[in-house]
């Protein structure tokens, strides 16, 4: 046994066990999901709904459930209000075997969203977040994130997400982002990210470039990530990786609700990246990672709400190996 005062060996960081496979920091929500009917215009300002449900959602929380369903050790860190809605959202995460670091703000209501889903599965989201839902202990969050293998952050609290992403990258943790709007400070966050995953319309807004491919190259040149990936809904994704474009068509599935498809894409990307790193499942090329992510996103559209359709790894594997056109250039 070493005595106090003797020299201690320097730790090999590669030998230090990591915490969770994936840690996600960002939004959770209780979603009020209304299904609308096709038909004539409103009568007396009223239209009939075909269904109504109250379901868990939120960008980072949904991606966390997606990761857990595909067998990853998952930690979700997020702001929760002090009401019964917050309890309901947290209980849903725990039920899915997601570890939860709940940063409680007792005086605030939990974040909520009203989601209008039309018969085609397209949706419009009306969201509300109380201004008091702000992270008050950045150090505690960072300490958990830097022991993960992958860190996923969204743009809900840009300053905190940026600090977390920078600390994660410095610790050798792969960083992935989920942003859908351009604000002051967005560029700082993107510059701390390894895998930029953004919606197609975000690319045009941020870059100002004519054409999606040109916009991806602007983001790549400015932020210098490993890859820039645009999610394109039913059309799959377009990525700029290693100086070339990779086109990954979407997988056709019966669509009930597109809510959470982008969050599911990130969960699938996390799973594929971890298996690529360990040499399992043949994920040796970036195209394979994107196929897995696209299949995960497609399968999530088969059920109502952000999380009900999130697939297992076996379900994704069946879809990926069972067909689907693939091309790259």
matplotlib code that plots the C-alpha trace (Angstrom):
import matplotlib.pyplot as plt

x = [0.0, 1.3, 1.8, 0.7, 3.4, 4.7, 4.5, 1.3, 1.3, -0.1, -3.5, -3.9, -7.1, -7.8, -7.8, -10.3, -13.8, -16.3, -19.7, -22.7, -22.3, -24.3, -25.2, -27.8, -28.4, -31.4, -35.1, -37.8, -41.5, -45.0, -46.7, -50.4, -50.9, -54.0, -54.9, -56.7, -59.0, -59.0, -62.0, -63.7, -62.8, -63.6, -67.3, -67.9, -64.2, -64.3, -62.9, -63.2, -60.2, -60.0, -57.9, -56.1, -53.2, -50.8, -47.4, -43.7, -41.4, -38.7, -35.6, -32.9, -35.3, -36.7, -33.1, -32.3, -35.2, -34.1, -30.6, -31.8, -34.1, -31.1, -29.2, -27.0, -26.2, -27.9, -28.0, -30.4, -29.7, -32.4, -34.4, -37.7, -40.4, -41.9, -45.3, -47.0, -46.2, -42.5, -43.0, -44.8, -42.0, -39.3, -41.2, -41.5, -37.7, -37.0, -39.5, -37.4, -34.2, -32.8, -30.8, -32.0, -30.2, -33.2, -32.3, -35.4, -36.8, -39.6, -41.1, -41.5, -44.0, -42.5, -41.9, -44.9, -45.9, -49.1, -48.5, -51.0, -50.7, -52.5, -53.7, -50.4, -48.4, -47.0, -47.1, -46.9, -45.5, -46.5, -44.1, -43.9, -40.9, -40.9, -38.0, -37.1, -36.1, -32.4, -29.4, -28.0, -25.1, -23.1, -20.2, -22.3, -23.6, -20.1, -18.7, -21.2, -20.8, -17.0, -17.1, -19.4, -18.4, -20.8, -22.4, -25.5, -26.6, -29.4, -29.8, -32.2, -29.6, -26.9, -24.3, -24.5, -24.6, -21.6, -19.6, -20.6, -19.6, -16.3, -15.5, -16.6, -14.5, -11.5, -12.0, -12.1, -15.9, -17.6, -20.1, -23.3, -25.7, -29.5, -30.3, -33.1, -32.9, -30.2, -29.6, -26.8, -24.2, -25.3, -22.0, -20.1, -21.9, -21.5, -17.8, -17.6, -19.3, -17.9, -21.0, -23.3, -26.8, -29.3, -32.5, -32.3, -33.9, -31.4, -28.5, -30.0, -30.8, -27.3, -25.2, -27.0, -25.8, -27.7, -28.3, -28.1, -24.7, -23.1, -24.6, -23.1, -19.7, -20.0, -20.8, -17.9, -15.4, -16.6, -17.0, -14.6, -16.5, -15.9, -19.1, -22.1, -25.4, -28.7, -31.8, -34.3, -37.4, -38.7, -35.8, -33.3, -30.1, -27.3, -23.9, -20.5, -17.8, -14.1, -14.5, -17.4, -21.2, -23.0, -26.6, -28.7, -32.3, -35.0, -36.7, -40.4, -42.6, -46.3, -46.3, -48.5, -46.6, -43.2, -42.7, -39.3, -37.9, -34.8, -34.3, -34.5, -31.9, -29.4, -30.1, -29.4, -26.3, -25.0, -25.6, -24.0, -21.0, -20.4, -20.5, -18.2, -15.7, -15.8, -15.7, -19.1, -21.9, -19.8, -20.1, -16.8, -18.0, -19.8, -22.5, -23.4, -23.8, -26.1, -28.2, -28.7, -29.6, -32.1, -33.7, -34.1, -35.8, -38.1, -39.3, -40.1, -42.7, -44.9, -46.6, -48.1, -46.0, -42.3, -41.3, -43.8, -42.3, -38.6, -37.2, -34.9, -31.6, -33.1, -35.9, -33.4, -31.2, -34.2, -35.1, -31.5, -30.7, -34.1, -33.6, -33.7, -31.9, -28.5, -26.2, -23.4, -21.3]
y = [0.0, 3.4, 5.8, 9.5, 11.6, 8.9, 9.6, 8.4, 6.9, 9.1, 7.7, 6.4, 8.2, 5.4, 2.9, 4.9, 3.4, 5.6, 6.4, 6.1, 5.3, 8.4, 11.5, 13.9, 17.4, 19.4, 19.6, 17.4, 18.0, 16.8, 16.8, 17.4, 15.6, 16.5, 14.5, 16.6, 15.4, 16.2, 18.0, 21.4, 24.6, 25.3, 26.0, 28.8, 28.7, 25.1, 21.8, 18.3, 16.3, 12.6, 11.9, 13.5, 12.1, 13.3, 11.8, 12.4, 14.2, 16.8, 16.7, 15.4, 13.3, 11.5, 10.9, 9.4, 6.9, 6.1, 5.3, 3.2, 1.1, 0.3, -1.1, 1.9, 2.9, 6.3, 9.3, 12.2, 15.5, 18.1, 20.9, 19.8, 22.0, 21.5, 20.2, 16.8, 17.2, 17.1, 13.9, 12.3, 13.0, 11.8, 8.6, 7.9, 8.2, 5.9, 3.4, 3.2, 2.4, 5.9, 7.2, 10.7, 13.7, 15.9, 19.5, 20.7, 24.2, 24.0, 27.4, 26.8, 24.6, 21.9, 22.6, 21.6, 21.5, 21.3, 19.1, 19.1, 16.0, 15.9, 12.7, 12.5, 12.4, 15.9, 18.0, 21.5, 22.1, 24.9, 25.0, 26.7, 26.9, 29.0, 31.4, 30.2, 26.8, 27.5, 25.4, 26.5, 24.0, 23.8, 22.1, 19.2, 18.6, 18.9, 16.4, 13.8, 14.5, 14.2, 10.6, 9.5, 8.1, 10.4, 13.7, 15.1, 18.6, 20.7, 24.5, 25.1, 26.8, 27.8, 29.0, 26.0, 23.5, 25.2, 25.0, 21.3, 20.5, 22.2, 20.3, 17.0, 17.4, 18.3, 15.0, 13.0, 12.6, 12.6, 15.5, 15.6, 18.5, 19.0, 22.6, 23.8, 27.6, 30.2, 32.5, 34.6, 32.1, 29.2, 29.4, 29.0, 25.9, 24.4, 25.0, 22.7, 19.7, 16.7, 15.5, 18.3, 17.0, 19.7, 20.0, 20.8, 24.3, 25.1, 24.8, 27.4, 29.8, 29.5, 29.4, 31.6, 29.3, 28.4, 24.7, 22.1, 20.7, 24.2, 25.0, 21.9, 22.8, 26.3, 24.7, 22.3, 25.0, 27.3, 24.7, 22.0, 19.0, 15.3, 15.5, 17.8, 15.9, 17.4, 15.5, 15.7, 14.0, 11.3, 11.9, 10.6, 12.7, 14.4, 14.5, 16.2, 13.9, 13.8, 16.1, 14.3, 14.1, 11.1, 10.7, 8.3, 7.8, 7.4, 4.1, 4.0, 3.1, 3.7, 7.2, 7.9, 10.9, 12.4, 14.0, 13.0, 11.6, 13.9, 12.9, 9.2, 9.9, 11.1, 8.1, 5.7, 7.6, 7.2, 3.5, 3.1, 5.2, 3.1, -0.1, 1.3, 2.2, -1.3, -3.1, -4.8, -5.1, -4.1, -0.3, 0.4, 3.1, 6.3, 5.3, 2.4, 4.8, 7.0, 4.1, 3.0, 6.5, 6.9, 3.6, 4.5, 7.8, 6.1, 3.5, 6.2, 7.6, 4.5, 5.5, 8.6, 10.9, 11.5, 8.2, 5.4, 4.3, 4.4, 1.0, -1.6, -2.4, -5.6, -3.8, -1.3, -4.2, -5.9, -2.8, -2.0, -5.5, -6.1, -3.6, 0.1, 1.7, 3.2, 5.5, 7.9, 10.3]
z = [0.0, -0.9, 2.0, 1.9, 0.3, -2.1, -5.8, -7.4, -10.9, -13.7, -14.9, -18.4, -19.5, -22.1, -19.2, -17.1, -17.5, -19.1, -17.7, -20.0, -23.7, -24.5, -22.4, -23.7, -22.4, -23.6, -24.0, -22.5, -23.0, -22.3, -25.7, -26.2, -29.5, -31.5, -34.7, -37.3, -40.0, -43.7, -44.8, -45.3, -43.7, -40.1, -39.3, -36.8, -36.1, -35.1, -36.5, -35.3, -34.0, -34.8, -31.6, -28.7, -26.6, -23.9, -24.5, -23.5, -26.0, -26.3, -28.5, -26.2, -24.1, -27.3, -28.6, -25.1, -25.3, -28.8, -27.6, -24.7, -27.0, -29.1, -26.1, -25.2, -21.6, -21.6, -19.3, -19.9, -18.3, -18.5, -16.8, -15.2, -13.7, -10.3, -11.5, -12.2, -15.9, -15.0, -13.0, -15.8, -18.3, -15.9, -15.1, -18.8, -19.2, -16.2, -17.6, -20.8, -18.7, -19.2, -16.3, -15.5, -13.9, -13.3, -12.7, -10.9, -11.0, -8.5, -9.2, -12.9, -14.9, -17.1, -20.8, -23.0, -26.6, -28.6, -31.6, -34.5, -36.7, -40.0, -41.8, -43.8, -40.6, -41.0, -37.9, -36.6, -33.1, -30.8, -27.9, -24.5, -22.2, -19.1, -18.9, -15.5, -16.8, -16.9, -15.9, -12.6, -12.2, -15.3, -13.5, -12.4, -15.9, -17.4, -14.9, -16.1, -19.8, -20.0, -18.8, -21.7, -25.1, -27.0, -25.9, -27.6, -26.9, -28.4, -28.8, -25.9, -23.8, -26.2, -23.7, -21.5, -24.5, -26.0, -22.7, -22.3, -25.9, -25.6, -22.4, -23.9, -27.0, -24.8, -22.9, -26.1, -26.2, -29.6, -29.8, -31.8, -32.0, -32.5, -33.6, -35.8, -35.6, -36.0, -33.1, -31.7, -30.5, -32.7, -34.6, -31.4, -30.5, -34.0, -33.8, -30.8, -32.6, -34.3, -36.1, -37.2, -37.7, -38.8, -40.7, -44.4, -44.0, -41.3, -43.7, -46.1, -43.3, -41.6, -44.7, -47.1, -49.9, -53.0, -52.8, -50.0, -51.0, -51.2, -47.7, -46.2, -47.5, -46.0, -42.6, -43.0, -43.9, -41.1, -38.2, -39.3, -38.0, -38.9, -40.9, -41.7, -42.2, -43.3, -42.5, -45.4, -44.1, -46.4, -48.8, -46.3, -45.7, -47.5, -45.8, -46.5, -45.2, -46.1, -49.1, -50.7, -50.7, -49.4, -50.4, -48.3, -49.5, -46.9, -46.2, -47.2, -44.2, -43.4, -41.8, -38.8, -37.3, -38.2, -34.8, -33.4, -36.6, -36.4, -32.7, -33.7, -36.5, -33.9, -31.7, -34.6, -35.5, -31.9, -32.0, -35.4, -34.4, -31.2, -33.1, -35.8, -33.1, -31.6, -35.0, -34.6, -37.2, -40.2, -39.7, -41.4, -43.8, -43.2, -45.6, -43.3, -40.3, -42.3, -43.5, -39.9, -38.8, -41.6, -40.9, -37.2, -38.2, -40.7, -38.2, -35.6, -37.9, -37.7, -34.4, -32.8, -30.8, -30.5, -28.8, -29.3, -32.6, -31.6, -32.8, -31.3, -32.9, -34.2, -36.0, -37.6, -38.7, -40.3, -42.3, -43.3, -44.5, -46.1, -48.9, -49.7, -52.5, -51.7, -53.6, -53.0, -55.1]

ax = plt.figure().add_subplot(projection="3d")
ax.plot(x, y, z, "-o")
ax.set_aspect("equal")
plt.show()
